[in-house]
């Protein structure tokens, strides 16, 4: 099958590039409000394999990392792009950097993600309250009861059951239900088996790890582990946000991304604002 990357775009062609990588069950269009709020950047948001209009890549973290490599070659040949990876998208960014190095990438922002989703001896920063067996068993559930799974996935994406200020949980649930369950289950299988802790320790670019203080998916302490383990890392934990800080606290999250992207090597630390 011929390869095709379906892209959502915003911003002037000659501006610095921000590449937004969405989470599992989402699509590049989820970043439309964020991209519209970043006028100083050329924003690109691909659909990851299996999640939209992208074709010809394996539905796996490795396949998505290959897609990202091709995207960087096509859209940012001069280098200097900053990756913004939310959840699955962060794994894709880290996997690309581990495989291809930092050429063409100036820095990376991760949004509420762990480099190893499954627990392990001495590792408690995986999926909240889930054993490895629990996480793996969900694959069969996704294949056989996707409507109910979509309801649970949508609810746990946010700090509260209502969703984000401009994105109610019912709307998110509807988006998730449109995704093909067999394909989502395949990506889940790939996602949960990742272990990119060594890649974080050798990360070739600066990293800003943003996590939700009320995340129901990963412990917020993961942000500090990432910042301390990466050669050049910093953490930002946002009160009032869950697994979707870019949707739940967009103003603070986007301000942090913009400050970091302006100069990743010397970005100032940004303090979280407390929600009203």
Phi and psi restraints in degrees (value plus and minus 20) as a CYANA .aco file:
   2 UNK   PHI     -87.0   -47.0
   2 UNK   PSI     119.3   159.3
   3 UNK   PHI    -100.6   -60.6
   3 UNK   PSI     117.3   157.3
   4 UNK   PHI    -165.6  -125.6
   4 UNK   PSI     109.0   149.0
   5 UNK   PHI    -124.9   -84.9
   5 UNK   PSI      96.8   136.8
   6 UNK   PHI    -106.2   -66.2
   6 UNK   PSI     100.6   140.6
   7 UNK   PHI    -135.8   -95.8
   7 UNK   PSI     121.5   161.5
   8 UNK   PHI    -125.2   -85.2
   8 UNK   PSI     112.3   152.3
   9 UNK   PHI    -146.4  -106.4
   9 UNK   PSI     133.5   173.5
  10 UNK   PHI    -182.4  -142.4
  10 UNK   PSI     122.1   162.1
  11 UNK   PHI      84.2   124.2
  11 UNK   PSI     142.9   182.9
  12 UNK   PHI     -89.1   -49.1
  12 UNK   PSI     126.6   166.6
  13 UNK   PHI     -84.5   -44.5
  13 UNK   PSI     -46.9    -6.9
  14 UNK   PHI    -115.4   -75.4
  14 UNK   PSI     -12.2    27.8
  15 UNK   PHI    -106.0   -66.0
  15 UNK   PSI     140.8   180.8
  16 UNK   PHI     -78.3   -38.3
  16 UNK   PSI     123.7   163.7
  17 UNK   PHI    -110.6   -70.6
  17 UNK   PSI     111.8   151.8
  18 UNK   PHI    -134.4   -94.4
  18 UNK   PSI     106.2   146.2
  19 UNK   PHI    -131.7   -91.7
  19 UNK   PSI      91.8   131.8
  20 UNK   PHI    -111.7   -71.7
  20 UNK   PSI     107.4   147.4
  21 UNK   PHI    -137.4   -97.4
  21 UNK   PSI      96.3   136.3
  22 UNK   PHI     -99.0   -59.0
  22 UNK   PSI     151.8   191.8
  23 UNK   PHI    -107.1   -67.1
  23 UNK   PSI     149.5   189.5
  24 UNK   PHI     -77.3   -37.3
  24 UNK   PSI     116.6   156.6
  25 UNK   PHI      55.4    95.4
  25 UNK   PSI     -21.3    18.7
  26 UNK   PHI    -119.0   -79.0
  26 UNK   PSI    -176.5  -136.5
  27 UNK   PHI    -182.1  -142.1
  27 UNK   PSI     147.5   187.5
  28 UNK   PHI     -79.2   -39.2
  28 UNK   PSI     -47.9    -7.9
  29 UNK   PHI     -84.5   -44.5
  29 UNK   PSI     -38.9     1.1
  30 UNK   PHI     -82.2   -42.2
  30 UNK   PSI     -42.3    -2.3
  31 UNK   PHI    -110.4   -70.4
  31 UNK   PSI     -15.9    24.1
  32 UNK   PHI     -74.0   -34.0
  32 UNK   PSI     -68.6   -28.6
  33 UNK   PHI     -82.7   -42.7
  33 UNK   PSI     -58.9   -18.9
  34 UNK   PHI     -84.5   -44.5
  34 UNK   PSI     -63.9   -23.9
  35 UNK   PHI     -85.8   -45.8
  35 UNK   PSI     -57.5   -17.5
  36 UNK   PHI     -85.9   -45.9
  36 UNK   PSI     -44.2    -4.2
  37 UNK   PHI    -110.7   -70.7
  37 UNK   PSI     -12.1    27.9
  38 UNK   PHI    -141.9  -101.9
  38 UNK   PSI      46.5    86.5
  39 UNK   PHI     -86.7   -46.7
  39 UNK   PSI     -39.6     0.4
  40 UNK   PHI    -105.3   -65.3
  40 UNK   PSI     -12.7    27.3
  41 UNK   PHI    -151.4  -111.4
  41 UNK   PSI     134.9   174.9
  42 UNK   PHI    -112.2   -72.2
  42 UNK   PSI      87.2   127.2
  43 UNK   PHI    -118.6   -78.6
  43 UNK   PSI     111.2   151.2
  44 UNK   PHI    -148.1  -108.1
  44 UNK   PSI     112.7   152.7
  45 UNK   PHI    -154.7  -114.7
  45 UNK   PSI      79.4   119.4
  46 UNK   PHI     -98.0   -58.0
  46 UNK   PSI     133.8   173.8
  47 UNK   PHI     -97.0   -57.0
  47 UNK   PSI     106.1   146.1
  48 UNK   PHI     -91.9   -51.9
  48 UNK   PSI     138.0   178.0
  49 UNK   PHI     -71.5   -31.5
  49 UNK   PSI     112.7   152.7
  50 UNK   PHI      66.5   106.5
  50 UNK   PSI     -27.6    12.4
  51 UNK   PHI    -130.4   -90.4
  51 UNK   PSI     -20.0    20.0
  52 UNK   PHI     159.4   199.4
  52 UNK   PSI    -152.0  -112.0
  53 UNK   PHI    -106.3   -66.3
  53 UNK   PSI     -24.2    15.8
  54 UNK   PHI     -90.4   -50.4
  54 UNK   PSI     119.1   159.1
  55 UNK   PHI    -155.8  -115.8
  55 UNK   PSI     134.0   174.0
  56 UNK   PHI      71.8   111.8
  56 UNK   PSI     -16.7    23.3
  57 UNK   PHI    -135.9   -95.9
  57 UNK   PSI     124.6   164.6
  58 UNK   PHI     -79.0   -39.0
  58 UNK   PSI     124.2   164.2
  59 UNK   PHI    -103.1   -63.1
  59 UNK   PSI      63.8   103.8
  60 UNK   PHI    -182.7  -142.7
  60 UNK   PSI     146.0   186.0
  61 UNK   PHI     -82.1   -42.1
  61 UNK   PSI     -60.7   -20.7
  62 UNK   PHI     -83.7   -43.7
  62 UNK   PSI     -61.2   -21.2
  63 UNK   PHI     -84.4   -44.4
  63 UNK   PSI     -59.3   -19.3
  64 UNK   PHI     -88.0   -48.0
  64 UNK   PSI     -55.9   -15.9
  65 UNK   PHI     -85.4   -45.4
  65 UNK   PSI     -56.8   -16.8
  66 UNK   PHI     -84.9   -44.9
  66 UNK   PSI     -61.3   -21.3
  67 UNK   PHI     -78.0   -38.0
  67 UNK   PSI     -62.9   -22.9
  68 UNK   PHI     -83.6   -43.6
  68 UNK   PSI     -60.3   -20.3
  69 UNK   PHI     -79.4   -39.4
  69 UNK   PSI     -64.6   -24.6
  70 UNK   PHI     -85.2   -45.2
  70 UNK   PSI     -59.9   -19.9
  71 UNK   PHI     -82.8   -42.8
  71 UNK   PSI     -64.5   -24.5
  72 UNK   PHI     -81.1   -41.1
  72 UNK   PSI     -60.9   -20.9
  73 UNK   PHI     -85.3   -45.3
  73 UNK   PSI     -55.0   -15.0
  74 UNK   PHI    -101.3   -61.3
  74 UNK   PSI     -61.1   -21.1
  75 UNK   PHI    -127.2   -87.2
  75 UNK   PSI     -37.9     2.1
  76 UNK   PHI    -157.9  -117.9
  76 UNK   PSI      33.2    73.2
  77 UNK   PHI     -84.5   -44.5
  77 UNK   PSI     -42.7    -2.7
  78 UNK   PHI    -100.9   -60.9
  78 UNK   PSI     -26.7    13.3
  79 UNK   PHI      65.1   105.1
  79 UNK   PSI    -197.3  -157.3
  80 UNK   PHI      65.1   105.1
  80 UNK   PSI     -12.4    27.6
  81 UNK   PHI     -93.2   -53.2
  81 UNK   PSI     128.4   168.4
  82 UNK   PHI    -130.8   -90.8
  82 UNK   PSI     108.1   148.1
  83 UNK   PHI    -109.5   -69.5
  83 UNK   PSI     117.8   157.8
  84 UNK   PHI    -144.4  -104.4
  84 UNK   PSI      81.1   121.1
  85 UNK   PHI    -129.1   -89.1
  85 UNK   PSI     100.2   140.2
  86 UNK   PHI    -120.5   -80.5
  86 UNK   PSI     102.5   142.5
  87 UNK   PHI      35.1    75.1
  87 UNK   PSI    -138.1   -98.1
  88 UNK   PHI     -69.1   -29.1
  88 UNK   PSI     -59.4   -19.4
  89 UNK   PHI     -79.5   -39.5
  89 UNK   PSI     -52.2   -12.2
  90 UNK   PHI     -87.8   -47.8
  90 UNK   PSI     -62.6   -22.6
  91 UNK   PHI     -77.4   -37.4
  91 UNK   PSI     -61.1   -21.1
  92 UNK   PHI     -82.4   -42.4
  92 UNK   PSI     -65.1   -25.1
  93 UNK   PHI     -82.4   -42.4
  93 UNK   PSI     -66.6   -26.6
  94 UNK   PHI     -83.2   -43.2
  94 UNK   PSI     -60.6   -20.6
  95 UNK   PHI     -84.1   -44.1
  95 UNK   PSI     -60.3   -20.3
  96 UNK   PHI     -81.3   -41.3
  96 UNK   PSI     -67.4   -27.4
  97 UNK   PHI     -85.1   -45.1
  97 UNK   PSI     -54.5   -14.5
  98 UNK   PHI     -87.7   -47.7
  98 UNK   PSI     -55.0   -15.0
  99 UNK   PHI    -105.4   -65.4
  99 UNK   PSI     -62.1   -22.1
 100 UNK   PHI    -127.2   -87.2
 100 UNK   PSI     -29.1    10.9
 101 UNK   PHI      59.6    99.6
 101 UNK   PSI    -193.2  -153.2
 102 UNK   PHI    -113.8   -73.8
 102 UNK   PSI     -11.3    28.7
 103 UNK   PHI     -79.0   -39.0
 103 UNK   PSI     108.6   148.6
 104 UNK   PHI      64.3   104.3
 104 UNK   PSI     -24.7    15.3
 105 UNK   PHI    -139.5   -99.5
 105 UNK   PSI     106.8   146.8
 106 UNK   PHI    -110.0   -70.0
 106 UNK   PSI     -46.4    -6.4
 107 UNK   PHI    -196.8  -156.8
 107 UNK   PSI     154.3   194.3
 108 UNK   PHI    -163.7  -123.7
 108 UNK   PSI     120.3   160.3
 109 UNK   PHI    -132.9   -92.9
 109 UNK   PSI     108.8   148.8
 110 UNK   PHI    -129.1   -89.1
 110 UNK   PSI     120.7   160.7
 111 UNK   PHI    -137.5   -97.5
 111 UNK   PSI      85.8   125.8
 112 UNK   PHI      30.2    70.2
 112 UNK   PSI      42.3    82.3
 113 UNK   PHI    -161.3  -121.3
 113 UNK   PSI     128.1   168.1
 114 UNK   PHI    -124.4   -84.4
 114 UNK   PSI     123.8   163.8
 115 UNK   PHI     -93.2   -53.2
 115 UNK   PSI     -35.2     4.8
 116 UNK   PHI    -155.9  -115.9
 116 UNK   PSI      83.6   123.6
 117 UNK   PHI     -87.5   -47.5
 117 UNK   PSI     -49.3    -9.3
 118 UNK   PHI    -107.7   -67.7
 118 UNK   PSI     125.1   165.1
 119 UNK   PHI     -88.2   -48.2
 119 UNK   PSI     140.0   180.0
 120 UNK   PHI    -176.1  -136.1
 120 UNK   PSI     143.7   183.7
 121 UNK   PHI     -73.4   -33.4
 121 UNK   PSI     103.3   143.3
 122 UNK   PHI      59.2    99.2
 122 UNK   PSI     -15.1    24.9
 123 UNK   PHI    -145.7  -105.7
 123 UNK   PSI      91.0   131.0
 124 UNK   PHI    -136.4   -96.4
 124 UNK   PSI      -5.8    34.2
 125 UNK   PHI    -125.0   -85.0
 125 UNK   PSI      10.0    50.0
 126 UNK   PHI    -113.3   -73.3
 126 UNK   PSI    -178.9  -138.9
 127 UNK   PHI     -76.4   -36.4
 127 UNK   PSI     109.5   149.5
 128 UNK   PHI     -79.1   -39.1
 128 UNK   PSI     105.5   145.5
 129 UNK   PHI      46.7    86.7
 129 UNK   PSI      -1.2    38.8
 130 UNK   PHI    -142.6  -102.6
 130 UNK   PSI     115.0   155.0
 131 UNK   PHI    -101.5   -61.5
 131 UNK   PSI     149.0   189.0
 132 UNK   PHI     -80.5   -40.5
 132 UNK   PSI     -60.1   -20.1
 133 UNK   PHI     -84.5   -44.5
 133 UNK   PSI     -60.1   -20.1
 134 UNK   PHI     -78.8   -38.8
 134 UNK   PSI     -68.6   -28.6
 135 UNK   PHI     -85.0   -45.0
 135 UNK   PSI     -61.2   -21.2
 136 UNK   PHI     -89.7   -49.7
 136 UNK   PSI     -54.7   -14.7
 137 UNK   PHI     -86.6   -46.6
 137 UNK   PSI     -41.6    -1.6
 138 UNK   PHI     -84.5   -44.5
 138 UNK   PSI     -42.5    -2.5
 139 UNK   PHI     -76.9   -36.9
 139 UNK   PSI     -66.1   -26.1
 140 UNK   PHI     -85.0   -45.0
 140 UNK   PSI     -58.6   -18.6
 141 UNK   PHI     -80.8   -40.8
 141 UNK   PSI     -64.4   -24.4
 142 UNK   PHI     -80.7   -40.7
 142 UNK   PSI     -58.3   -18.3
 143 UNK   PHI     -90.9   -50.9
 143 UNK   PSI     -51.9   -11.9
 144 UNK   PHI    -127.0   -87.0
 144 UNK   PSI     -36.1     3.9
 145 UNK   PHI    -165.8  -125.8
 145 UNK   PSI      40.3    80.3
 146 UNK   PHI     -82.9   -42.9
 146 UNK   PSI     -59.8   -19.8
 147 UNK   PHI     -77.9   -37.9
 147 UNK   PSI     -63.5   -23.5
 148 UNK   PHI     -91.3   -51.3
 148 UNK   PSI     -57.5   -17.5
 149 UNK   PHI     -81.8   -41.8
 149 UNK   PSI     -61.0   -21.0
 150 UNK   PHI     -80.1   -40.1
 150 UNK   PSI     -57.8   -17.8
 151 UNK   PHI     -83.2   -43.2
 151 UNK   PSI     -64.0   -24.0
 152 UNK   PHI     -88.4   -48.4
 152 UNK   PSI     -63.3   -23.3
 153 UNK   PHI     -79.8   -39.8
 153 UNK   PSI     -67.2   -27.2
 154 UNK   PHI     -81.0   -41.0
 154 UNK   PSI     -63.1   -23.1
 155 UNK   PHI     -86.3   -46.3
 155 UNK   PSI     -60.3   -20.3
 156 UNK   PHI     -99.5   -59.5
 156 UNK   PSI     -26.4    13.6
 157 UNK   PHI     -89.3   -49.3
 157 UNK   PSI     -39.5     0.5
 158 UNK   PHI    -143.5  -103.5
 158 UNK   PSI     143.2   183.2
 159 UNK   PHI     -88.3   -48.3
 159 UNK   PSI     -50.1   -10.1
 160 UNK   PHI    -145.1  -105.1
 160 UNK   PSI     140.4   180.4
 161 UNK   PHI     -87.9   -47.9
 161 UNK   PSI     -34.4     5.6
 162 UNK   PHI     -98.0   -58.0
 162 UNK   PSI     -41.2    -1.2
 163 UNK   PHI      82.3   122.3
 163 UNK   PSI    -172.2  -132.2
 164 UNK   PHI    -116.7   -76.7
 164 UNK   PSI     144.1   184.1
 165 UNK   PHI     -72.8   -32.8
 165 UNK   PSI     -61.1   -21.1
 166 UNK   PHI    -132.7   -92.7
 166 UNK   PSI      -3.7    36.3
 167 UNK   PHI    -167.3  -127.3
 167 UNK   PSI      69.4   109.4
 168 UNK   PHI     -84.9   -44.9
 168 UNK   PSI     131.7   171.7
 169 UNK   PHI     -81.8   -41.8
 169 UNK   PSI     -51.1   -11.1
 170 UNK   PHI     -83.4   -43.4
 170 UNK   PSI     -56.5   -16.5
 171 UNK   PHI     -88.2   -48.2
 171 UNK   PSI     -59.9   -19.9
 172 UNK   PHI     -84.3   -44.3
 172 UNK   PSI     -62.8   -22.8
 173 UNK   PHI     -78.2   -38.2
 173 UNK   PSI     -61.9   -21.9
 174 UNK   PHI     -83.3   -43.3
 174 UNK   PSI     -59.2   -19.2
 175 UNK   PHI     -83.0   -43.0
 175 UNK   PSI     -63.5   -23.5
 176 UNK   PHI     -86.2   -46.2
 176 UNK   PSI     -60.5   -20.5
 177 UNK   PHI     -82.6   -42.6
 177 UNK   PSI     -44.2    -4.2
 178 UNK   PHI     -94.4   -54.4
 178 UNK   PSI     -37.3     2.7
 179 UNK   PHI     -95.3   -55.3
 179 UNK   PSI     125.6   165.6
 180 UNK   PHI     -92.5   -52.5
 180 UNK   PSI     101.6   141.6
 181 UNK   PHI     -80.7   -40.7
 181 UNK   PSI     -57.9   -17.9
 182 UNK   PHI     -83.5   -43.5
 182 UNK   PSI     -60.9   -20.9
 183 UNK   PHI     -88.7   -48.7
 183 UNK   PSI     -62.6   -22.6
 184 UNK   PHI     -83.5   -43.5
 184 UNK   PSI     -58.5   -18.5
 185 UNK   PHI     -83.6   -43.6
 185 UNK   PSI     -59.2   -19.2
 186 UNK   PHI     -84.3   -44.3
 186 UNK   PSI     -62.0   -22.0
 187 UNK   PHI     -88.3   -48.3
 187 UNK   PSI     -56.9   -16.9
 188 UNK   PHI     -79.4   -39.4
 188 UNK   PSI     -63.2   -23.2
 189 UNK   PHI     -77.5   -37.5
 189 UNK   PSI     -62.6   -22.6
 190 UNK   PHI     -89.9   -49.9
 190 UNK   PSI     -62.5   -22.5
 191 UNK   PHI     -79.9   -39.9
 191 UNK   PSI     -71.2   -31.2
 192 UNK   PHI     -90.7   -50.7
 192 UNK   PSI     -40.2    -0.2
 193 UNK   PHI    -107.6   -67.6
 193 UNK   PSI     -20.1    19.9
 194 UNK   PHI     -90.1   -50.1
 194 UNK   PSI     124.8   164.8
 195 UNK   PHI    -161.7  -121.7
 195 UNK   PSI      77.2   117.2
 196 UNK   PHI    -131.6   -91.6
 196 UNK   PSI       5.6    45.6
 197 UNK   PHI     -81.5   -41.5
 197 UNK   PSI     -59.9   -19.9
 198 UNK   PHI     -86.5   -46.5
 198 UNK   PSI     -52.8   -12.8
 199 UNK   PHI     -85.9   -45.9
 199 UNK   PSI     -54.8   -14.8
 200 UNK   PHI     -85.9   -45.9
 200 UNK   PSI     -62.3   -22.3
 201 UNK   PHI     -84.3   -44.3
 201 UNK   PSI     -43.6    -3.6
 202 UNK   PHI    -132.3   -92.3
 202 UNK   PSI      -1.8    38.2
 203 UNK   PHI     -77.8   -37.8
 203 UNK   PSI     107.2   147.2
 204 UNK   PHI    -105.2   -65.2
 204 UNK   PSI     -21.0    19.0
 205 UNK   PHI    -153.1  -113.1
 205 UNK   PSI     139.9   179.9
 206 UNK   PHI     -80.7   -40.7
 206 UNK   PSI     127.4   167.4
 207 UNK   PHI    -147.4  -107.4
 207 UNK   PSI     113.9   153.9
 208 UNK   PHI    -134.0   -94.0
 208 UNK   PSI      96.9   136.9
 209 UNK   PHI    -121.6   -81.6
 209 UNK   PSI      92.7   132.7
 210 UNK   PHI    -127.4   -87.4
 210 UNK   PSI     106.1   146.1
 211 UNK   PHI    -150.8  -110.8
 211 UNK   PSI     134.8   174.8
 212 UNK   PHI    -104.9   -64.9
 212 UNK   PSI     110.7   150.7
 213 UNK   PHI     -84.1   -44.1
 213 UNK   PSI     -45.5    -5.5
 214 UNK   PHI    -131.6   -91.6
 214 UNK   PSI      10.7    50.7
 215 UNK   PHI     -81.6   -41.6
 215 UNK   PSI     113.4   153.4
 216 UNK   PHI    -113.5   -73.5
 216 UNK   PSI     -20.4    19.6
 217 UNK   PHI    -126.9   -86.9
 217 UNK   PSI     -69.5   -29.5
 218 UNK   PHI    -149.9  -109.9
 218 UNK   PSI     123.9   163.9
 219 UNK   PHI     -81.4   -41.4
 219 UNK   PSI     116.4   156.4
 220 UNK   PHI     -82.2   -42.2
 220 UNK   PSI     -40.3    -0.3
 221 UNK   PHI     -82.1   -42.1
 221 UNK   PSI     -37.8     2.2
 222 UNK   PHI     -78.5   -38.5
 222 UNK   PSI     -55.0   -15.0
 223 UNK   PHI     -79.0   -39.0
 223 UNK   PSI     -62.2   -22.2
 224 UNK   PHI     -91.0   -51.0
 224 UNK   PSI     -56.2   -16.2
 225 UNK   PHI     -80.8   -40.8
 225 UNK   PSI     -65.4   -25.4
 226 UNK   PHI     -81.0   -41.0
 226 UNK   PSI     -65.5   -25.5
 227 UNK   PHI     -84.7   -44.7
 227 UNK   PSI     -57.1   -17.1
 228 UNK   PHI     -98.9   -58.9
 228 UNK   PSI     -46.3    -6.3
 229 UNK   PHI    -108.4   -68.4
 229 UNK   PSI     -56.6   -16.6
 230 UNK   PHI     -86.0   -46.0
 230 UNK   PSI     123.0   163.0
 231 UNK   PHI     -77.3   -37.3
 231 UNK   PSI     -55.1   -15.1
 232 UNK   PHI    -153.0  -113.0
 232 UNK   PSI      74.6   114.6
 233 UNK   PHI    -157.8  -117.8
 233 UNK   PSI     131.2   171.2
 234 UNK   PHI    -164.2  -124.2
 234 UNK   PSI     137.5   177.5
 235 UNK   PHI    -141.1  -101.1
 235 UNK   PSI     129.1   169.1
 236 UNK   PHI    -160.7  -120.7
 236 UNK   PSI      96.3   136.3
 237 UNK   PHI    -127.2   -87.2
 237 UNK   PSI     102.1   142.1
 238 UNK   PHI    -120.9   -80.9
 238 UNK   PSI      97.0   137.0
 239 UNK   PHI     -81.4   -41.4
 239 UNK   PSI     125.9   165.9
 240 UNK   PHI      61.0   101.0
 240 UNK   PSI     -16.9    23.1
 241 UNK   PHI    -137.5   -97.5
 241 UNK   PSI     128.2   168.2
 242 UNK   PHI    -126.3   -86.3
 242 UNK   PSI    -150.1  -110.1
 243 UNK   PHI     -96.3   -56.3
 243 UNK   PSI     -26.1    13.9
 244 UNK   PHI    -144.7  -104.7
 244 UNK   PSI      40.2    80.2
 245 UNK   PHI     -80.0   -40.0
 245 UNK   PSI     -50.3   -10.3
 246 UNK   PHI     -91.3   -51.3
 246 UNK   PSI     -39.3     0.7
 247 UNK   PHI    -117.3   -77.3
 247 UNK   PSI     -53.2   -13.2
 248 UNK   PHI    -108.4   -68.4
 248 UNK   PSI     -55.5   -15.5
 249 UNK   PHI    -148.7  -108.7
 249 UNK   PSI      41.7    81.7
 250 UNK   PHI     -82.6   -42.6
 250 UNK   PSI     -58.4   -18.4
 251 UNK   PHI     -82.6   -42.6
 251 UNK   PSI     -70.1   -30.1
 252 UNK   PHI     -89.4   -49.4
 252 UNK   PSI     -60.8   -20.8
 253 UNK   PHI     -82.7   -42.7
 253 UNK   PSI     -67.1   -27.1
 254 UNK   PHI     -89.7   -49.7
 254 UNK   PSI     -54.1   -14.1
 255 UNK   PHI     -82.5   -42.5
 255 UNK   PSI     -60.3   -20.3
 256 UNK   PHI     -86.4   -46.4
 256 UNK   PSI     -61.9   -21.9
 257 UNK   PHI     -83.3   -43.3
 257 UNK   PSI     -64.1   -24.1
 258 UNK   PHI     -83.8   -43.8
 258 UNK   PSI     -63.6   -23.6
 259 UNK   PHI     -84.6   -44.6
 259 UNK   PSI     -60.8   -20.8
 260 UNK   PHI     -86.4   -46.4
 260 UNK   PSI     -66.6   -26.6
 261 UNK   PHI     -86.1   -46.1
 261 UNK   PSI     -47.1    -7.1
 262 UNK   PHI     -82.3   -42.3
 262 UNK   PSI     -53.8   -13.8
 263 UNK   PHI    -184.3  -144.3
 263 UNK   PSI      66.1   106.1
 264 UNK   PHI     -76.6   -36.6
 264 UNK   PSI     -53.0   -13.0
 265 UNK   PHI     -91.6   -51.6
 265 UNK   PSI     -45.1    -5.1
 266 UNK   PHI    -149.0  -109.0
 266 UNK   PSI       3.2    43.2
 267 UNK   PHI     -80.7   -40.7
 267 UNK   PSI     114.1   154.1
 268 UNK   PHI     -90.9   -50.9
 268 UNK   PSI     130.7   170.7
 269 UNK   PHI     -91.3   -51.3
 269 UNK   PSI     117.8   157.8
 270 UNK   PHI    -133.2   -93.2
 270 UNK   PSI     106.9   146.9
 271 UNK   PHI    -102.9   -62.9
 271 UNK   PSI     120.5   160.5
 272 UNK   PHI     -89.1   -49.1
 272 UNK   PSI     124.4   164.4
 273 UNK   PHI    -107.3   -67.3
 273 UNK   PSI     127.6   167.6
 274 UNK   PHI    -110.0   -70.0
 274 UNK   PSI     106.6   146.6
 275 UNK   PHI     -84.4   -44.4
 275 UNK   PSI     130.4   170.4
